[in-house]
């Protein structure tokens, strides 16, 4: 029971990091695209 909970917690932590990374990348791409409309 304890090992299963630990594994589920690790999965949730990885998922959270993945989502945060995707949000960061999409934000940087959005700012880079809107920051230089002249070029």
MIDOSE-1310 file (N, C-alpha, C; in nm, 2 decimals, decimal comma, always signed):
residues 39
xxxx	+0,08/-0,12/+0,00/+0,00/+0,00/+0,00/+0,09/+0,13/+0,00; +0,19/+0,12/+0,08/+0,28/+0,24/+0,09/+0,36/+0,26/-0,04; +0,40/+0,15/-0,10/+0,48/+0,16/-0,22/+0,40/+0,21/-0,33; +0,27/+0,17/-0,34/+0,18/+0,21/-0,44/+0,15/+0,36/-0,43
xxxx	+0,14/+0,41/-0,31/+0,11/+0,55/-0,28/+0,24/+0,63/-0,32; +0,35/+0,58/-0,29/+0,48/+0,65/-0,33/+0,49/+0,66/-0,48; +0,46/+0,55/-0,55/+0,47/+0,55/-0,69/+0,37/+0,65/-0,75; +0,25/+0,65/-0,70/+0,15/+0,74/-0,75/+0,19/+0,89/-0,73
xxxx	+0,25/+0,91/-0,61/+0,30/+1,05/-0,58/+0,41/+1,09/-0,67; +0,50/+1,00/-0,71/+0,61/+1,03/-0,80/+0,55/+1,06/-0,94; +0,45/+0,98/-0,98/+0,39/+1,01/-1,11/+0,32/+1,15/-1,11; +0,26/+1,18/-1,00/+0,19/+1,31/-1,00/+0,29/+1,42/-1,00
xxxx	+0,41/+1,40/-0,94/+0,51/+1,50/-0,94/+0,57/+1,52/-1,07; +0,59/+1,41/-1,15/+0,65/+1,41/-1,28/+0,55/+1,49/-1,37; +0,42/+1,46/-1,36/+0,32/+1,52/-1,44/+0,31/+1,67/-1,42; +0,33/+1,71/-1,29/+0,33/+1,85/-1,26/+0,45/+1,92/-1,32
xxxx	+0,56/+1,86/-1,31/+0,68/+1,92/-1,37/+0,67/+1,93/-1,52; +0,61/+1,83/-1,58/+0,59/+1,83/-1,73/+0,50/+1,94/-1,77; +0,39/+1,96/-1,70/+0,29/+2,06/-1,73/+0,36/+2,20/-1,71; +0,43/+2,22/-1,60/+0,50/+2,34/-1,58/+0,60/+2,37/-1,69
xxxx	+0,67/+2,27/-1,74/+0,77/+2,29/-1,84/+0,70/+2,33/-1,97; +0,59/+2,27/-2,01/+0,51/+2,30/-2,13/+0,46/+2,44/-2,12; +0,41/+2,48/-2,01/+0,36/+2,62/-1,99/+0,47/+2,72/-2,01; +0,58/+2,69/-1,95/+0,70/+2,78/-1,96/+0,74/+2,79/-2,11
xxxx	+0,75/+2,68/-2,18/+0,80/+2,69/-2,32/+0,69/+2,76/-2,41; +0,57/+2,73/-2,39/+0,46/+2,80/-2,47/+0,46/+2,95/-2,44; +0,48/+2,99/-2,31/+0,49/+3,13/-2,28/+0,61/+3,20/-2,34; +0,72/+3,13/-2,34/+0,84/+3,19/-2,40/+0,82/+3,21/-2,55
xxxx	+0,76/+3,11/-2,62/+0,74/+3,11/-2,76/+0,64/+3,22/-2,79; +0,54/+3,24/-2,71/+0,44/+3,34/-2,73/+0,50/+3,48/-2,72; +0,58/+3,50/-2,61/+0,64/+3,63/-2,59/+0,74/+3,66/-2,70; +0,81/+3,56/-2,75/+0,91/+3,58/-2,86/+0,84/+3,61/-2,99
xxxx	+0,73/+3,55/-3,01/+0,65/+3,58/-3,14/+0,59/+3,71/-3,13; +0,54/+3,76/-3,02/+0,47/+3,88/-3,01/+0,56/+4,00/-2,98; +0,68/+3,96/-2,94/+0,78/+4,07/-2,91/+0,84/+4,13/-3,03; +0,84/+4,06/-3,14/+0,90/+4,11/-3,26/+0,81/+4,11/-3,38
xxx	+0,70/+4,18/-3,38/+0,61/+4,18/-3,50/+0,67/+4,24/-3,62; +0,76/+4,33/-3,60/+0,82/+4,41/-3,72/+0,90/+4,31/-3,80; +0,98/+4,22/-3,74/+1,06/+4,13/-3,81/+0,98/+4,01/-3,87
